[in-house]
């Protein structure tokens, strides 16, 4: 089936710096994208979502950018904090189906 | 906000036995729930879509006779791993679609299954 992949499996960031986590998707029919944060031994936690009719959406300290031309999605975290350490997944879905498919994940670690 | 409760959080069973995992939507009704499996350091892989009152829809490569799904009510879906083997040891996560904010999907806290 379609797969959502990531460019970087791990990312190490200095505390206070901005983090950028990337995701490539392959299903051109996908029209809904979600970023999740997963801490060890827990279920995914919603961060932010974006629909295909938008190219940018901002939340609290987070921004998601969508480039449909190259099928690329990114999550920007401003002023990264120790509590941001986790694995981050993008997920994609499309209107004709209710399911969402997860990408391969990026582990974000914070350097003090 | 929407809450999904998953039980048990951890279970150890002997090879050849069956294990049932429950997924409950606590404060909303969920006509659709999803079951994922996650191996260490890997992503969540969708196993099946659970539909209230009808048969589950399984993803390609997932054995429906081994992973039995029942969605008998609008707040409960169960996943039964039948005749479990060590290779079935994994982290199983359910989610429910509630169609509102927070992405529209709420996830349970997962079940760590260890088959010995």
Interface residues (C-beta under 8 A of the other chain):
Chain A: X1 X34 X36 X41 X42 X43 X44 X45 X46 X49 X89 X98 X99 X100 X101 X102 X103 X104 X105
Chain B: X4 X6 X32 X34 X36 X42 X43 X44 X45 X46 X49 X59 X60 X91 X93 X95 X97 X102 X103 X104 X105 X106 X107 X108 X109 X110 X112
